[in-house]
């Protein structure tokens, strides 16, 4: 009896570890959507490739570094790069040190940073502070909506996804307006390239954020509707997206939440709408003196805070 119990406990432990391993592996696969890739090719002045050069990618926000070396073709590649600002430094004996600063990496982009090393002493540094970085490794048609636009542009109801209408070929769904009792369309109900709003794909930090249902219950296309102040940015992909985005015939809305950095930062807000701030409603056939203001009392308030727990190692963010 004792042996049977021990065997059952061991079996349960193995099942638990197998489940945990499968869960973590699944998360790592999903997490690839919101991370980016930084790659490039290193040449010498004669346009020959430079192999076995040391390449360092450094986050300007967290100080975290990643290192690699160029291969025989002079290429290097960093995978699973979080969005943010970075610097790239390249070193090779017999050449001057190359440094590219303030490289902006957006959500799930293939950011190419090529370099040309000049012959010289390693103690000398060639610093590139301004580059026209164009994504030449992808054919997708997309637009990134950054933090400033998300926070500063007016949003009726504080639904960040409404800013997807800034992209080309994106329109409010007329069906969502027709079937809405209040005349206000369902949250994130828009047509991309003429496709139905239910054909869009919503991702949040690489996870599936689609609200599945026969009639889109709760009048939302997303399971989680984050505060605009909690978002770092989101990308609207309208066409030519890669095969990694499944189940989509419309557009892809790929959102990334903010994260902590080495600097303590936060916000506090209160968005007020009430009757005193409203305009008088027009009533056809009535005298202006009889016009009344529609009743409205709404406060949308909250706060965000983020910073370091251990500098250059561990960070937090809360909304």
N, C-alpha and C positions, 0 to 999 in steps of 0.2 A: 504493500500500500504506500509505504514511504517512497519507494523507488518510482512508483507510478506518479506520485505528486511531483517529485523532482523532475521527472521527464516532462510532465505537463508544463511546469514552470519554465523549463528550458525552451520548450516549443513555443510558449507564449512570448518569451523574450526574443526568440529568433523572428517570429512574426512581427513583433513590434519594431525591431530594428529594420526588417525588410520594408515595412510600411513607411518608416521614417526616411529610409534611403530613397524609396520611390518618390515620396513627397518632395524631398529636397531636389532630386533630379528633375522632377516636373517643374518646380519653381525656377530652376536654372535655365530650362528650355524656354519657358515663358518670358523670363527676364531679358532675353536677347532683343526683344522688340524696342525697348526704350533706351538701350545703350547704343553707342556709336562705334565707329571704327576710324582710326587715324593711321594713314598709310602714306608711303611715298617712295621715291627712287633717288638715290644719291649718285651724283656724277662728279667728275673732275673737270677742269677747264677745257679739256679736249673732248668732252662729252662721253668719255669712257666711264663705265660703272665703277663704283668704289665698294668693294666687298669687305666684309668683316669690320665695318665701322660701328662704333658704339653709339646707340641712339637712346636718349632719355626723354620721356614724356612726363612733365610735371604739372600738377594741377595748381593753378594760381589761387584757388579758393581754399583748398585743404592742405596743400603742400605734399600730397601723396605722389610718389614717383613710381614709374614703371620703366624697365630697361629691356632692351633687345639689341640685336646686331643685324646688320644687313647681310643678305644671303649672297650667293655667287652672282646674282643678277643685279645686285645693288639695291634690292627692295627691302623694305621693313614694313611691319604691320602690327598695330596694337588693337586688340579686340576688347569688347565689353567696356568701352570707355564711357563714363558718366558724362552727362551734359555739363557744360561750364567753360571756363577760360583756361587755356593750357599754354605751355611753352615747350618747344622741341629743341633739343641741343644734340649736335652730332659731332663726334670726335674721331679722328684717325691720325695715326702717326705720320708726320710729313705734311700735314695739312693744317690750315687754320681752323679753329673751332667755329662751328656754325650754330647760330642761335636764332630761332624764330619765336617772337613773343606775342602774347595776346591772340592766340589762335582760338576762335570761338567755335565750339563743338555743339551742334544742335542735336535734337533727339533723332536717333537711328539714322544718322547721316554717315556717308563714307567720305571723310574729310582728307583730302590729299594735300600733303606738304612736301613738295620736292625740294631738293637742296643741291647746290653746286659748291663743292669745297675748293678753296683756293690754296695753292701751294704756299707753305709758310710754316712758321713755328707754331706749335700747339698752344703756346702762351698767348697768341694773338686770337682775337675773336671777331668774327663778322656777324653783326647783329642785324636781323631783318625785323623791323617794327611795323611795317605796313605791307601787306600782301593782298592781292585780289584773289581770294580763295573761291574757286568755282568747282562745284561738284560735277566732275567729268566722268565719274565712275557709275553713274546711275542715270537712267532715262525717265525716271518718274517725274510727273508734273505735280508739284506740291508747293505749299506755302507754310512757313513757320510763323505762328502768332506768339510773340514774346511777352514777357512779364509786364512791360510798360503798357502795351496795348490791352492786355487782359484787365489790368487794374484801372487804367485811366479812361478807357472808352466807356460810354454809358451802356448799361445793360438792364433791360427791363426784367426784373425778377432775379438778377444776378446769376444768370445761366451762362457759364463761360462758352459753351458750345455754340451759342448764337453768333459768336464772332467768326464761325466758319463761313458765314455769309460774306465775309470779306474776300473770299477766294473766288476765282472764276468758275462759272458753270455751277454755282451753288445757289439754290433758291428755296424760299420757304415753301413747304408742302401745302398746296391749296386744299388737299383732302384733309389735312390736320386742322385747318382753319374751319372748313365746312362742318366737320363732325364735332367740333368743340362747342359745348354749351355756352361758354363765355365769349367765344370768338377769338380766344387766345390759343395759338397752336400749341400742340404738345411740345414739351422740352426736347430740344435737339431734333425736331422734326423738319428735315430739309431734304430736298432732292438734289442729287449730284449727277450731272450729265443726263438728266431726265429719268433716272432710276427712282424707284420707290424709296421712301425714307427708311423702310425696314430692311433695305439692302445695304445700309451703311454698317461699318464695323468700328466699334469703340474700344479703345485699349487704354488702360490706366496702369502706368509703370510696367508695361509689358503683359498685364493680365487682361483676360477677356472681361469687358465691362458692359456687355450687351444685355439689355433687359428682354429676355425671351418670354413670349406670351402670345396667345392667340389674338389678343386685341390690345396689346401694349398697355397692360394695367398700370395704374399710378400715373398715367399720362407722362411717361418719361421713357426715353430710349436707352437710358443708362441705369445700371444697378446703383452705382455710387455717383452722386452729383457733388463733386468737391467745391469748396469755396474758391472763387477766383484768386483770392489772396494766397491760397495754398499751392497754386500751380506755378511751376517754373516756366513752362511753355507747352504748346501743343502744335502738332503738325497736321495739316489737312492735305491728304494725298488724293487727287481726283482722277488720275489715270496713270497707266504704265507702271503700276506698282509691281514689286517682285512677288514670286510665288510664296514667300513666307507669310503673306497675308491671305489666309484662307477665308472661305464663306462670304466673300464680298463681291457684289456686282456694282455697288455705288461708289462710295468714298470711304477712306480710312481716316479716323480721327485718333491720332496717337498722342496721348497726354502724358506728361511727366511731372510728378510732384516735386516741390522744393526739398532741399536737404540742408542739413547743417554745414557750416563752414568754420574756419578758424576765427571768424569775427562774430561776436554776439549781435544778433539783429532781430528785430521784431516789428510788428505793426498792431495797431488797435483802431477799430473803425466802427462807425454807426451810420448806416444809410437810412435817412429819414424821408418818408413820404406821408403827408397828411392833408386834411381838407384845406387848411390855411394856405398851402402852397399850390393847390389845384386851381385850374382856370374854371370859369363858369361854363357849364354845359349849354349848348344851343338846343332850343326846342322849336321846331318848325311851327310857324303860325302863332307863336306866343310873343308877348311883349318882352323886351329885354329886362324890364324891371322884375319879371317873374322868374328869370333864369336862376337856377340854384347850382351850388357846387356839389359834385358827387362826393359822398362820404368816403374818406380814405384815411386809415391809421395803420402805418406800417413802419416798423423798426427792424432793420437787419444789421445786427452788430456781432462782433467777434474779435479775435486777436490771433496772432501768430508769433512764434518765437523759435529761434534756432541758434545754435552755437556749438562750441567744442566741449566735449567731456574730457578728452585727452588730446591735446594739440597734435595735429598731424596724424592722428590715429583713429579717434572715435568721436562721433558727432551726433547731435540730436536735432529734431525739428518737430514742432507740435502746432496744431491748428485747432 
